[in-house]
């Protein structure tokens, strides 16, 4: 099956594309785009992979679902395109970044600048119906994104995995914690941010780890 995804990822994940679950997933997604309003736009489904090639990944930031409001989702977890209002979780991410590293709160919620520096902004599910959170869960996307996380864990060393909230932390079970640096905290959502997300300093901790390895820090 020919999947339009960045070449290094295409090579790493090639076994997945021929599995029956993936073929079923492709058919499901194709029919959904034909019959429903689905986000993100089809050409942006694999944006996280396209912005952050396998060999460039330094940090993995795991989200759950794409945003399901008009114009919000563009294939990167937590990110929204230029000119789109920042959702509450993203506002809290920028607040913590400001407290942690003194970086002024960004006007734009577009995180492509992070992705292009090696931060893989990966949602567990890569598509969603408009206004229906979770509508494309358990259709095969999680199996595919788990495969990507597993390949990163197995084939690379000293990555930083940032796991915000219970859903992302469950993914920790497929990450080799002996080889990689894990940062866990509550989710930045307004429902949980005050339970330990604020003050968790994920950005400075990530950069300290990268610096200790002689790697270039992320310009958050």
Beta strands, then each sheet from edge to edge (+ up, - down):
strand 1: 38-39
strand 2: 59-63
strand 3: 119-123
strand 4: 128-129
strand 5: 160-164
strand 6: 181-185
sheet 1: 1+ 4-
sheet 2: 3+ 2+ 5+ 6+
end
